[in-house]
């Protein structure tokens, strides 16, 4: 009797795993399927239901802490508390919030120096946008750039 219950339980668990695993794997692979947009190669832009987005990253002078970058973002609607968050794409080095300052009604700018790894001279960073604590998810590409010391 106990053997029948254990066998039935294992069968139910196996069916549940087989039923749920494809959905989980598809969600994980969909996140990784965003094509990269290299911000240092040129501006990245996309259309949403609210309007047009455009993001530009311009390298500035190289200082003691590395290259200073200027980030310019044009949005269709003004977020309440707009942040760009730097996250390591090729290695985890933490998250670095960069507040975006409104220059015009729908244009934001920020200047920052990207942290760099002490074991290598190049680091690939991803830029994600947040409205306060909420991630802005309508970005169709992974916004990246390669920072150098």
C-alpha angles and dihedrals in degrees: 000000000000090000090055092051093048092047091049091049092050091048092052091047091050092050091048092051092048091048096048102035097075092053092049093047092048091052091050093048093046090059091053094047096074106117114237120249112203105216093198091057091059144301121314120217138175141172125239133176088268095050144267125343124196129183126189129180120194123187115226134188121327113243136176091283095045136266118342112225130201115212119198121188127184114195134186093226128025113247118220097236110009120198136172110210120204114213127176111253099186096033135007112256099155131266123292117196115211114194113223115221120214111241098171133003095284102010125094133185138189136178119210145153113228116230114244135211115253092216096057139027098227131058129179112218129193121211118214123181126226135187098212105309095340120098114231102231105183093090107118096196136048105250107218141163136181112237122202131198 
